[in-house]
Amino acid sequence: MEAPGPAGRTAPDGSPYPDRTQPTFEREVRRMFTHIAERYEWFDHVASLGNDFLWRPRALWDLDRFWPRPPSRVLDLGCGTGELARQLARHFPAARVYAADFTRAMVVNAVRAPRGRAGADRLEFCRATALLLPFASGSFDLVTNAFVARNLSDLPRALAEMRRVLRPGGVLLTLEITEPVSPRFSRLFHAYFDRVVPWLGAAVRRAGPYRYLPESLRSLPPRERFLEAMRAAGFPRTAARPQSMGIVTAFLGQAIVAPAQRG
Ligand SMILES: C[S@@+](CC[C@H](N)C(=O)[O-])C[C@H]1O[C@@H](n2cnc3c(N)ncnc32)[C@H](O)[C@@H]1O
């Protein structure tokens, strides 16, 4: 039985279990990521059976094909412990990368990660919410986010904010867990997320976050509707690039190009 409390729903082991139907949802998501921040990367690797090591680099490969121009200013939103942000700094050796997250504990862990790796001097972490970004309009050539979209309380508003901070012609990359392409594989996928992942979570006394994970997967619109939401937010050129039989998808969108840039 889950117990609702002033700070939101919790699982029997006391861990936060965000409830999307409640007005406190955003606060609950922040509490949940605070609760798992120390072990986030470890559980991410275990729950994805190590596939997350492939997904981010492959998404950057898809990005290079969609938009073969090196960006000079990049924003990674919902950066967590900074895995994608660090890869972006290495991948684009001339880019300054800003990485933002609304959970303080995640940003603290990101900053604590060993420095001295390639690109670390061009990487800056800060706290910010995706729904109200503290950046001027047109500040970035590229905005990215990985495994964030299904946690957002208002996806259209967040997409519009990402569009606002992109310069005309700039590109958005959203990487997210999605429904597998094959129905047979989809049954296996849901059995894994609905049964195995919550069991793993309970075993490490993090029942709430890992019950929330399969629920959050169902809140993401299907691929085609996600692309429609991107177009509605001001990204007329879009593409979806599924990986690992569709378990994850890189959604790419190019912001409206200014008339002088066309041709
Ligand atoms: C599943 S983690 C992904 C972290 C990282 N992007 C990665 O690839 O490992 C989701 C992150 O998004 C952040 N997040 C969720 N909603 C957010 C929002 N509205 N604004 C900013 N960050 C948010 C959470 O704090 C968390 O660190």
Ligand as a Chemical Component Dictionary entry (heavy atoms), coordinates in Angstrom:
data_LIG
# 
_chem_comp.id                   LIG 
_chem_comp.type                 NON-POLYMER 
_chem_comp.pdbx_formal_charge   0 
_chem_comp.three_letter_code    LIG 
# 
loop_
_chem_comp_atom.comp_id 
_chem_comp_atom.atom_id 
_chem_comp_atom.alt_atom_id 
_chem_comp_atom.type_symbol 
_chem_comp_atom.charge 
_chem_comp_atom.model_Cartn_x 
_chem_comp_atom.model_Cartn_y 
_chem_comp_atom.model_Cartn_z 
_chem_comp_atom.pdbx_ordinal 
LIG C1  C1  C 0  16.319 9.820  -15.520 1  
LIG S1  S1  S 1  17.304 11.213 -15.107 2  
LIG C2  C2  C 0  18.303 11.408 -16.572 3  
LIG C3  C3  C 0  19.624 12.063 -16.294 4  
LIG C4  C4  C 0  20.562 12.218 -17.486 5  
LIG N1  N1  N 0  19.983 13.036 -18.517 6  
LIG C5  C5  C 0  21.001 10.872 -18.042 7  
LIG O1  O1  O 0  20.993 10.699 -19.266 8  
LIG O2  O2  O -1 21.409 10.015 -17.250 9  
LIG C6  C6  C 0  16.140 12.547 -15.284 10 
LIG C7  C7  C 0  16.695 13.868 -14.771 11 
LIG O3  O3  O 0  15.816 14.907 -15.205 12 
LIG C8  C8  C 0  15.681 15.849 -14.162 13 
LIG N2  N2  N 0  14.392 16.548 -14.368 14 
LIG C9  C9  C 0  13.152 16.019 -14.363 15 
LIG N3  N3  N 0  12.237 16.964 -14.584 16 
LIG C10 C10 C 0  12.919 18.133 -14.748 17 
LIG C11 C11 C 0  12.524 19.478 -14.992 18 
LIG N4  N4  N 0  11.232 19.816 -15.104 19 
LIG N5  N5  N 0  13.481 20.430 -15.106 20 
LIG C12 C12 C 0  14.803 20.095 -14.977 21 
LIG N6  N6  N 0  15.233 18.842 -14.720 22 
LIG C13 C13 C 0  14.304 17.868 -14.606 23 
LIG C14 C14 C 0  15.737 15.020 -12.895 24 
LIG O4  O4  O 0  16.111 15.793 -11.783 25 
LIG C15 C15 C 0  16.784 13.966 -13.256 26 
LIG O5  O5  O 0  18.079 14.345 -12.881 27 
# 
loop_
_chem_comp_bond.comp_id 
_chem_comp_bond.atom_id_1 
_chem_comp_bond.atom_id_2 
_chem_comp_bond.value_order 
_chem_comp_bond.pdbx_ordinal 
LIG C1  S1  SING 1  
LIG S1  C2  SING 2  
LIG S1  C6  SING 3  
LIG C2  C3  SING 4  
LIG C3  C4  SING 5  
LIG C4  N1  SING 6  
LIG C4  C5  SING 7  
LIG C5  O1  DOUB 8  
LIG C5  O2  SING 9  
LIG C6  C7  SING 10 
LIG C7  O3  SING 11 
LIG C7  C15 SING 12 
LIG O3  C8  SING 13 
LIG C8  N2  SING 14 
LIG C8  C14 SING 15 
LIG N2  C9  SING 16 
LIG N2  C13 SING 17 
LIG C9  N3  DOUB 18 
LIG N3  C10 SING 19 
LIG C10 C11 SING 20 
LIG C10 C13 DOUB 21 
LIG C11 N4  SING 22 
LIG C11 N5  DOUB 23 
LIG N5  C12 SING 24 
LIG C12 N6  DOUB 25 
LIG N6  C13 SING 26 
LIG C14 O4  SING 27 
LIG C14 C15 SING 28 
LIG C15 O5  SING 29 
# 
